Amino acid sequence: MDKEDAFLDIAAAAVTKARHLGAEMAEAYISISKELNIDVRKSCVETMKLAEDRGLGMRVIRGTRIGFSFSTDLSFAGVEETVRRALDNCEKTAMDPYYSLPSPGVRYPELDIYDPGIRMATVEGKIELARSMEQAAIDYDPRVKIIESAAYQDGEVLVTIVNSNGMNLTCRGSYCGIYLALVASEDGDSQNGFALDFKLKYNQLNPEEVGREAARRAVRMLGAMPAPTRKAVVVLDPYVATGFLGLIGPALTSEAVQKGRSLFAGKIGQKVASEKITVIDDGTLPNGIASTPFDGEGVATSKTVLIESGNLRGFLYNTYTAAKDNLQSTGNGVRKSFKGIPEVGITNLFIDAGLTPVEQLLKEVKEGIYITEVMGMHTANPISGDFSVGVSGLWIENGQFTKPVRGMALGGNVIDVLASVDAVGDDLQFFGGKGSPTLRIAEMTISGQ
């Protein structure tokens, strides 16, 4: 018997036991995950960590109360104890008529999200990826002086979900990635650079390209100085634009709306961004790091258009929040592990690519700043959307980069920023599960000297 069948049997036994002990609905969620982290410095392995986590999360519903418990003991006795604890916890929770478990989907997307090549690759080969990434950065420019981190990471997970409504699911997924952070120095000035690449396929990683990109980002900022305060065009590179997307992502969940924590509450059908902005969450995206056939409670994942041509179309839902709004789950019941119940979360969240080539987008800028780094985004208010951050990047004059600038500040509201976007590049890039193309904002005040 393979692992998939074994875990399906354990989960089914847990659900049967829960029903026998009085649960009206029961769900068993089993996940087995492994993660490898390798950090290289000066061609030598500095740290290497292999972690494995496995366990059962048990969710039961009796009346209008829900109970949950988890355990890493998958033996017969361990499973029975987990079931009994979940039922006991039912008596301690508040009554809520919206608790329910989903029924099996009619159809689930067929996704290629597991690469056996990741497991088959040798540890030595993975170390060499980090080494070659580091070497490519050093070879790019002699001003690259310090490698802060040259890391390789991969992981795989096997998920099993069985519930009393007839759900009987299992899937296996994996990912791999490389990350480089470094420092370039010249004449007493030091600048940081980084690059990363995460894929579903091992043979798609390109360490040399990542190494060169990290070095390029650092070297081009050497000699940066503050510029005078002024109003000008602001261009956000894909990584920075993705950071702003990350600020609004939680506000696009139904949970945030229902708890009064979303700046988009009550705005469905209204214009909330420039007509050039379309925001999508897609759990079925080919090659998406967060793609999966079903979410953390077994609902089929889907492509959900949240903002279409600037207009707010809807929010992300799991089974519970969908019941409160009398809607269907969008397949966004995200589970971090077997140790918690499904929350509403994003899968592959991105601003859709535009039609404007980046070269043209920049060529049309008479005067402005191309922002490549933002400091302090974590201080932004996710409920109001207000932010005040430090920025650095490249100054643009007559469509050309003229000098690096830093020590400047940008403030405002993310809704105003999105509303002022007048061009969207054709260069959509993903950074893990979030992505964006280059965005051009018509005008903002940039605080400098």
KEGU-505131 format. One record per residue (C-alpha): x, y, z; residue in one letter. Coordinates in Angstrom, 3 decimals. Example, Ala and Ser with C-alpha at 12.3 -4.5 7.8 and 13.67 -1.06 7.14 Angstrom:
% KEGU-505131
KOLRO_east_north_up_type
KOLRO_12.300_-4.500_7.800_A
KOLRO_13.670_-1.060_7.140_S
This chain:
% KEGU-505131
KOLRO_east_north_up_type
KOLRO_0.000_0.000_0.000_M
KOLRO_1.426_3.405_-0.956_D
KOLRO_1.397_6.434_1.335_K
KOLRO_-1.599_8.044_-0.361_E
KOLRO_-3.802_5.008_0.313_D
KOLRO_-2.484_4.623_3.852_A
KOLRO_-3.273_8.210_4.794_F
KOLRO_-6.686_8.054_3.131_L
KOLRO_-7.464_5.029_5.319_D
KOLRO_-6.298_6.822_8.475_I
KOLRO_-8.342_9.926_7.628_A
KOLRO_-11.432_7.833_6.804_A
KOLRO_-11.107_5.954_10.095_A
KOLRO_-10.898_9.266_11.968_A
KOLRO_-14.072_10.564_10.320_V
KOLRO_-15.908_7.290_11.009_T
KOLRO_-14.861_7.411_14.656_K
KOLRO_-15.998_11.021_15.015_A
KOLRO_-19.408_10.236_13.562_R
KOLRO_-19.735_7.218_15.863_H
KOLRO_-19.000_9.422_18.887_L
KOLRO_-21.655_11.964_17.996_G
KOLRO_-20.271_14.421_15.460_A
KOLRO_-22.819_15.534_12.883_E
KOLRO_-20.033_16.474_10.501_M
KOLRO_-16.358_15.547_10.626_A
KOLRO_-13.226_16.314_8.619_E
KOLRO_-9.770_14.774_8.815_A
KOLRO_-6.868_16.691_7.283_Y
KOLRO_-3.461_14.994_7.099_I
KOLRO_-0.347_16.676_5.758_S
KOLRO_3.184_15.343_5.425_I
KOLRO_5.759_17.958_4.494_S
KOLRO_9.520_18.083_4.021_K
KOLRO_11.716_21.136_3.544_E
KOLRO_15.405_21.449_2.732_L
KOLRO_17.390_24.665_3.264_N
KOLRO_21.014_25.112_2.205_I
KOLRO_23.033_28.293_2.742_D
KOLRO_26.392_28.728_1.034_V
KOLRO_29.036_31.372_1.670_R
KOLRO_32.397_31.630_-0.097_K
KOLRO_31.621_28.328_-1.847_S
KOLRO_31.334_26.497_1.483_C
KOLRO_28.121_25.183_3.017_V
KOLRO_27.378_27.337_6.036_E
KOLRO_24.103_25.731_7.101_T
KOLRO_21.972_22.847_5.869_M
KOLRO_18.666_21.931_7.453_K
KOLRO_16.191_19.212_6.561_L
KOLRO_12.874_19.385_8.397_A
KOLRO_9.850_17.081_8.260_E
KOLRO_6.419_17.697_9.710_D
KOLRO_3.436_15.354_9.711_R
KOLRO_0.161_15.193_11.509_G
KOLRO_-3.620_15.122_11.611_L
KOLRO_-5.975_18.062_12.047_G
KOLRO_-9.491_17.012_13.103_M
KOLRO_-12.484_19.313_12.660_R
KOLRO_-15.937_18.314_13.945_V
KOLRO_-19.319_20.030_14.004_I
KOLRO_-22.099_19.238_16.444_R
KOLRO_-25.171_21.415_16.366_G
KOLRO_-23.899_24.910_15.680_T
KOLRO_-20.587_24.455_17.450_R
KOLRO_-17.230_23.526_15.991_I
KOLRO_-14.341_21.701_17.611_G
KOLRO_-10.777_21.227_16.462_F
KOLRO_-7.748_19.262_17.589_S
KOLRO_-4.481_18.113_16.058_F
KOLRO_-1.801_15.528_16.703_S
KOLRO_1.403_14.185_15.209_T
KOLRO_0.471_10.685_16.400_D
KOLRO_-1.140_8.845_13.482_L
KOLRO_-1.480_5.539_15.311_S
KOLRO_-4.947_4.095_15.984_F
KOLRO_-4.821_5.285_19.595_A
KOLRO_-3.449_8.694_18.623_G
KOLRO_-6.169_9.264_16.050_V
KOLRO_-8.910_8.260_18.478_E
KOLRO_-7.552_10.626_21.138_E
KOLRO_-7.454_13.477_18.597_T
KOLRO_-11.085_12.822_17.656_V
KOLRO_-12.187_12.801_21.291_R
KOLRO_-10.371_16.080_22.013_R
KOLRO_-11.988_17.749_18.999_A
KOLRO_-15.421_16.690_20.245_L
KOLRO_-14.632_17.902_23.759_D
KOLRO_-13.576_21.264_22.324_N
KOLRO_-16.966_21.567_20.650_C
KOLRO_-18.481_22.279_24.030_E
KOLRO_-16.138_25.212_24.587_K
KOLRO_-16.847_27.179_21.400_T
KOLRO_-19.559_29.707_20.651_A
KOLRO_-22.609_28.741_18.613_M
KOLRO_-22.483_29.845_14.996_D
KOLRO_-25.035_28.756_12.355_P
KOLRO_-22.569_29.247_9.487_Y
KOLRO_-20.276_26.355_10.384_Y
KOLRO_-20.375_23.624_7.734_S
KOLRO_-18.167_21.356_5.665_L
KOLRO_-18.071_21.379_1.855_P
KOLRO_-19.261_18.587_-0.397_S
KOLRO_-16.953_17.023_-3.010_P
KOLRO_-16.442_19.055_-6.151_G
KOLRO_-17.786_17.892_-9.488_V
KOLRO_-14.433_18.529_-11.126_R
KOLRO_-10.958_19.482_-9.932_Y
KOLRO_-8.296_21.147_-12.098_P
KOLRO_-5.556_18.904_-13.411_E
KOLRO_-2.262_20.523_-12.426_L
KOLRO_1.363_19.521_-12.850_D
KOLRO_2.609_20.606_-9.416_I
KOLRO_4.918_17.747_-8.386_Y
KOLRO_8.408_17.310_-9.802_D
KOLRO_10.108_14.044_-8.839_P
KOLRO_13.294_15.620_-10.175_G
KOLRO_13.556_17.714_-7.019_I
KOLRO_13.800_14.623_-4.830_R
KOLRO_16.012_12.791_-7.319_M
KOLRO_18.546_15.629_-7.504_A
KOLRO_21.537_15.089_-5.239_T
KOLRO_22.318_17.337_-2.298_V
KOLRO_25.662_18.017_-3.971_E
KOLRO_23.839_19.241_-7.053_G
KOLRO_21.685_21.571_-4.988_K
KOLRO_24.747_22.940_-3.220_I
KOLRO_26.322_23.557_-6.614_E
KOLRO_23.307_25.643_-7.653_L
KOLRO_23.940_27.976_-4.713_A
KOLRO_27.675_28.049_-5.422_R
KOLRO_27.250_28.864_-9.114_S
KOLRO_24.763_31.615_-8.228_M
KOLRO_27.295_33.121_-5.832_E
KOLRO_30.113_32.848_-8.386_Q
KOLRO_28.036_34.461_-11.145_A
KOLRO_27.481_37.485_-8.918_A
KOLRO_31.182_37.790_-8.083_I
KOLRO_32.155_37.440_-11.744_D
KOLRO_29.616_40.096_-12.801_Y
KOLRO_31.521_42.991_-11.237_D
KOLRO_34.608_43.268_-8.976_P
KOLRO_32.694_45.732_-6.808_R
KOLRO_30.581_42.877_-5.470_V
KOLRO_32.375_42.433_-2.157_K
KOLRO_30.109_40.549_0.255_I
KOLRO_27.728_37.656_-0.246_I
KOLRO_25.259_37.823_2.612_E
KOLRO_23.244_34.771_1.627_S
KOLRO_23.356_32.313_-1.264_A
KOLRO_20.538_29.921_-0.496_A
KOLRO_18.778_26.945_-2.036_Y
KOLRO_15.407_25.753_-0.763_Q
KOLRO_12.950_23.059_-1.717_D
KOLRO_9.936_21.380_-0.231_G
KOLRO_7.248_18.831_-0.897_E
KOLRO_3.910_18.094_0.693_V
KOLRO_1.346_15.301_0.588_L
KOLRO_-2.151_16.404_1.610_V
KOLRO_-5.117_14.160_2.376_T
KOLRO_-8.654_15.365_3.132_I
KOLRO_-11.613_13.155_4.045_V
KOLRO_-14.938_14.421_5.359_N
KOLRO_-18.342_13.057_6.255_S
KOLRO_-19.947_14.627_3.162_N
KOLRO_-18.131_12.138_0.952_G
KOLRO_-14.928_14.035_0.259_M
KOLRO_-11.944_11.768_-0.330_N
KOLRO_-8.976_13.674_-1.723_L
KOLRO_-5.208_13.491_-1.862_T
KOLRO_-2.537_15.378_-3.785_C
KOLRO_1.215_15.836_-3.795_R
KOLRO_3.055_19.047_-4.561_G
KOLRO_6.604_20.399_-4.536_S
KOLRO_8.646_23.523_-5.220_Y
KOLRO_12.271_24.656_-5.323_C
KOLRO_14.007_28.002_-5.305_G
KOLRO_17.208_29.989_-4.991_I
KOLRO_17.882_33.337_-3.320_Y
KOLRO_20.904_35.642_-3.291_L
KOLRO_21.595_38.731_-1.178_A
KOLRO_24.864_40.666_-1.538_L
KOLRO_26.671_43.967_-1.059_V
KOLRO_28.589_45.982_-3.644_A
KOLRO_31.092_48.637_-2.498_S
KOLRO_33.043_51.483_-4.071_E
KOLRO_34.740_54.563_-2.598_D
KOLRO_33.222_54.023_0.822_G
KOLRO_29.694_53.545_-0.504_D
KOLRO_27.898_50.218_-0.086_S
KOLRO_24.667_49.097_-1.704_Q
KOLRO_22.576_45.958_-1.295_N
KOLRO_21.292_43.756_-4.071_G
KOLRO_19.149_40.650_-4.188_F
KOLRO_17.391_38.313_-6.580_A
KOLRO_15.316_35.174_-6.238_L
KOLRO_13.751_32.497_-8.387_D
KOLRO_11.171_29.928_-7.247_F
KOLRO_9.854_27.260_-9.590_K
KOLRO_7.849_24.052_-9.618_L
KOLRO_10.484_22.332_-11.769_K
KOLRO_14.061_21.772_-10.654_Y
KOLRO_15.527_22.023_-14.150_N
KOLRO_14.008_25.487_-14.640_Q
KOLRO_16.195_27.157_-12.006_L
KOLRO_18.809_29.483_-13.483_N
KOLRO_21.445_30.296_-10.833_P
KOLRO_23.685_32.289_-13.161_E
KOLRO_20.845_34.621_-14.100_E
KOLRO_19.876_35.110_-10.453_V
KOLRO_23.489_35.850_-9.523_G
KOLRO_23.881_38.446_-12.244_R
KOLRO_20.560_40.110_-11.405_E
KOLRO_21.448_40.487_-7.715_A
KOLRO_24.824_41.977_-8.618_A
KOLRO_23.283_44.319_-11.197_R
KOLRO_20.767_45.645_-8.682_R
KOLRO_23.523_46.478_-6.202_A
KOLRO_26.111_47.913_-8.601_V
KOLRO_23.695_50.260_-10.368_R
KOLRO_22.920_51.952_-7.027_M
KOLRO_26.522_52.819_-6.136_L
KOLRO_26.966_56.543_-5.611_G
KOLRO_23.274_57.146_-4.971_A
KOLRO_22.353_60.511_-3.454_M
KOLRO_19.044_62.147_-2.424_P
KOLRO_17.259_64.264_-5.027_A
KOLRO_15.302_67.462_-4.305_P
KOLRO_11.681_67.246_-3.199_T
KOLRO_9.366_67.495_-6.196_R
KOLRO_6.308_66.132_-7.924_K
KOLRO_7.207_63.677_-10.641_A
KOLRO_6.272_60.473_-12.415_V
KOLRO_6.847_57.365_-10.299_V
KOLRO_7.613_53.995_-11.873_V
KOLRO_7.473_50.894_-9.672_L
KOLRO_9.620_47.964_-10.723_D
KOLRO_7.820_44.573_-10.540_P
KOLRO_9.235_43.667_-7.114_Y
KOLRO_8.185_46.983_-5.558_V
KOLRO_4.775_46.860_-7.255_A
KOLRO_4.320_43.360_-5.820_T
KOLRO_5.008_44.827_-2.385_G
KOLRO_2.141_47.277_-2.818_F
KOLRO_-0.059_44.406_-4.014_L
KOLRO_0.828_42.565_-0.816_G
KOLRO_-0.572_45.521_1.130_L
KOLRO_-4.021_45.226_-0.453_I
KOLRO_-4.100_41.414_-0.692_G
KOLRO_-5.512_40.805_2.820_P
KOLRO_-8.138_43.517_2.238_A
KOLRO_-9.495_41.493_-0.700_L
KOLRO_-10.489_38.572_1.541_T
KOLRO_-14.075_38.160_2.698_S
KOLRO_-12.833_37.569_6.241_E
KOLRO_-11.333_41.070_6.390_A
KOLRO_-14.523_42.566_4.969_V
KOLRO_-16.770_40.729_7.419_Q
KOLRO_-14.603_41.817_10.342_K
KOLRO_-14.568_45.440_9.240_G
KOLRO_-10.859_45.397_8.430_R
KOLRO_-10.929_45.990_4.678_S
KOLRO_-10.557_49.273_2.829_L
KOLRO_-12.656_47.683_0.057_F
KOLRO_-15.719_46.964_2.217_A
KOLRO_-18.971_48.068_0.588_G
KOLRO_-17.285_48.943_-2.723_K
KOLRO_-18.218_46.029_-5.000_I
KOLRO_-19.049_47.433_-8.433_G
KOLRO_-17.225_50.658_-7.702_Q
KOLRO_-14.036_51.950_-9.267_K
KOLRO_-11.149_51.364_-6.853_V
KOLRO_-8.188_51.610_-9.241_A
KOLRO_-7.120_52.813_-12.649_S
KOLRO_-8.891_51.152_-15.584_E
KOLRO_-5.493_49.684_-16.484_K
KOLRO_-5.393_47.615_-13.264_I
KOLRO_-6.753_44.064_-13.091_T
KOLRO_-6.037_41.977_-9.985_V
KOLRO_-6.466_38.198_-10.094_I
KOLRO_-6.119_35.337_-7.636_D
KOLRO_-5.629_32.042_-9.467_D
KOLRO_-5.090_28.736_-7.678_G
KOLRO_-5.057_26.948_-11.043_T
KOLRO_-2.306_29.047_-12.639_L
KOLRO_0.094_26.868_-14.681_P
KOLRO_3.535_26.887_-13.044_N
KOLRO_2.193_28.925_-10.113_G
KOLRO_4.029_28.260_-6.858_I
KOLRO_0.733_28.313_-4.931_A
KOLRO_-1.281_26.329_-7.475_S
KOLRO_-3.158_23.304_-6.138_T
KOLRO_-6.239_21.346_-7.292_P
KOLRO_-8.104_21.959_-4.043_F
KOLRO_-7.821_24.238_-1.036_D
KOLRO_-7.327_23.398_2.635_G
KOLRO_-10.875_22.088_3.010_E
KOLRO_-11.188_20.266_-0.316_G
KOLRO_-12.929_22.917_-2.438_V
KOLRO_-11.686_23.088_-6.032_A
KOLRO_-9.425_26.076_-6.595_T
KOLRO_-10.345_28.640_-9.220_S
KOLRO_-9.392_31.816_-11.019_K
KOLRO_-11.032_34.776_-9.280_T
KOLRO_-10.938_38.236_-10.834_V
KOLRO_-11.018_40.623_-7.878_L
KOLRO_-10.493_43.960_-9.610_I
KOLRO_-11.289_44.158_-13.327_E
KOLRO_-10.223_47.215_-15.309_S
KOLRO_-10.252_49.199_-12.063_G
KOLRO_-13.660_48.004_-10.829_N
KOLRO_-14.013_45.856_-7.698_L
KOLRO_-15.695_42.572_-8.656_R
KOLRO_-15.615_40.553_-5.444_G
KOLRO_-13.623_38.930_-2.664_F
KOLRO_-11.975_35.631_-1.778_L
KOLRO_-14.000_33.110_0.249_Y
KOLRO_-13.731_29.874_2.149_N
KOLRO_-16.746_27.742_3.085_T
KOLRO_-17.487_29.620_6.326_Y
KOLRO_-17.285_33.171_5.002_T
KOLRO_-19.190_32.168_1.857_A
KOLRO_-22.048_30.837_3.999_A
KOLRO_-22.237_34.181_5.832_K
KOLRO_-22.675_36.033_2.531_D
KOLRO_-24.855_33.319_0.940_N
KOLRO_-22.236_32.693_-1.735_L
KOLRO_-19.983_29.854_-2.897_Q
KOLRO_-16.405_29.375_-1.742_S
KOLRO_-13.817_30.545_-4.261_T
KOLRO_-11.439_27.783_-3.153_G
KOLRO_-9.413_30.050_-0.891_N
KOLRO_-9.648_28.114_2.364_G
KOLRO_-5.916_28.266_3.010_V
KOLRO_-4.305_26.068_5.638_R
KOLRO_-0.761_26.693_6.843_K
KOLRO_-0.504_23.196_8.290_S
KOLRO_-2.508_20.467_9.992_F
KOLRO_-2.273_22.520_13.200_K
KOLRO_-4.975_25.013_12.233_G
KOLRO_-8.352_25.341_10.577_I
KOLRO_-8.798_26.883_7.109_P
KOLRO_-8.590_30.652_6.939_E
KOLRO_-9.281_32.830_3.919_V
KOLRO_-6.061_33.466_2.043_G
KOLRO_-4.529_34.073_-1.354_I
KOLRO_-3.094_31.544_-3.809_T
KOLRO_-1.310_33.091_-6.797_N
KOLRO_-2.220_36.775_-6.473_L
KOLRO_-1.109_39.137_-9.214_F
KOLRO_-1.708_42.315_-11.137_I
KOLRO_-2.304_41.218_-14.707_D
KOLRO_0.218_42.199_-17.369_A
KOLRO_-0.531_45.202_-19.542_G
KOLRO_0.198_45.786_-23.211_L
KOLRO_2.893_48.459_-22.880_T
KOLRO_6.506_47.329_-23.430_P
KOLRO_8.620_48.475_-20.486_V
KOLRO_11.008_50.320_-22.796_E
KOLRO_8.134_52.428_-24.124_Q
KOLRO_6.701_52.947_-20.631_L
KOLRO_10.038_54.447_-19.536_L
KOLRO_10.720_56.322_-22.771_K
KOLRO_7.564_58.389_-22.252_E
KOLRO_8.769_59.673_-18.845_V
KOLRO_10.165_63.206_-19.076_K
KOLRO_11.184_63.333_-15.410_E
KOLRO_10.613_60.807_-12.643_G
KOLRO_11.949_58.034_-10.468_I
KOLRO_12.145_54.296_-11.133_Y
KOLRO_11.765_52.797_-7.650_I
KOLRO_13.706_49.590_-7.069_T
KOLRO_13.579_49.357_-3.280_E
KOLRO_11.116_50.332_-0.560_V
KOLRO_11.929_50.516_3.138_M
KOLRO_9.247_50.348_5.808_G
KOLRO_6.362_48.788_3.906_M
KOLRO_5.600_46.760_7.054_H
KOLRO_4.566_50.012_8.762_T
KOLRO_1.766_50.640_6.243_A
KOLRO_-1.792_50.482_7.573_N
KOLRO_-3.522_47.494_5.895_P
KOLRO_-6.969_48.716_6.939_I
KOLRO_-6.795_52.333_5.744_S
KOLRO_-4.169_51.763_3.046_G
KOLRO_-2.069_54.706_4.261_D
KOLRO_1.700_54.377_3.917_F
KOLRO_4.889_56.375_4.335_S
KOLRO_8.017_54.601_3.148_V
KOLRO_11.615_55.242_2.257_G
KOLRO_12.514_54.659_-1.389_V
KOLRO_15.551_54.372_-3.600_S
KOLRO_16.012_53.781_-7.286_G
KOLRO_17.088_55.399_-10.533_L
KOLRO_16.266_58.920_-11.692_W
KOLRO_14.699_59.203_-15.140_I
KOLRO_15.180_62.154_-17.488_E
KOLRO_13.794_62.161_-21.021_N
KOLRO_13.189_58.439_-20.901_G
KOLRO_16.709_57.516_-19.742_Q
KOLRO_18.143_56.453_-16.393_F
KOLRO_20.549_59.214_-15.380_T
KOLRO_21.648_58.585_-11.779_K
KOLRO_20.909_56.456_-8.721_P
KOLRO_18.965_58.139_-5.897_V
KOLRO_18.265_57.144_-2.301_R
KOLRO_17.294_58.611_1.063_G
KOLRO_13.931_59.734_-0.271_M
KOLRO_10.386_59.217_1.002_A
KOLRO_7.036_58.456_-0.548_L
KOLRO_3.698_58.680_1.236_G
KOLRO_0.032_58.410_0.437_G
KOLRO_-2.764_55.892_0.194_N
KOLRO_-2.561_52.695_-1.815_V
KOLRO_-5.998_53.332_-3.369_I
KOLRO_-4.788_56.707_-4.673_D
KOLRO_-1.660_55.032_-6.023_V
KOLRO_-3.670_52.410_-7.902_L
KOLRO_-6.044_55.083_-9.215_A
KOLRO_-3.114_57.088_-10.623_S
KOLRO_-1.544_54.265_-12.634_V
KOLRO_-1.415_55.405_-16.250_D
KOLRO_0.614_52.544_-17.753_A
KOLRO_1.106_48.852_-16.976_V
KOLRO_4.081_46.986_-18.399_G
KOLRO_4.011_43.683_-20.251_D
KOLRO_6.614_42.174_-17.902_D
KOLRO_4.599_40.313_-15.248_L
KOLRO_7.023_38.713_-12.769_Q
KOLRO_6.270_36.494_-9.789_F
KOLRO_8.057_36.575_-6.456_F
KOLRO_6.788_33.435_-4.782_G
KOLRO_2.979_33.456_-4.809_G
KOLRO_2.567_37.140_-5.709_K
KOLRO_3.459_39.041_-8.846_G
KOLRO_3.138_42.255_-10.811_S
KOLRO_4.387_43.941_-13.965_P
KOLRO_6.026_47.387_-13.959_T
KOLRO_3.563_50.131_-12.994_L
KOLRO_3.775_53.806_-13.924_R
KOLRO_2.049_56.370_-11.715_I
KOLRO_1.210_59.693_-13.350_A
KOLRO_2.415_61.893_-10.486_E
KOLRO_3.370_61.724_-6.818_M
KOLRO_5.262_63.941_-4.433_T
KOLRO_8.723_62.554_-3.713_I
KOLRO_10.341_63.947_-0.577_S
KOLRO_14.099_64.379_-0.734_G
KOLRO_16.561_67.068_0.279_Q
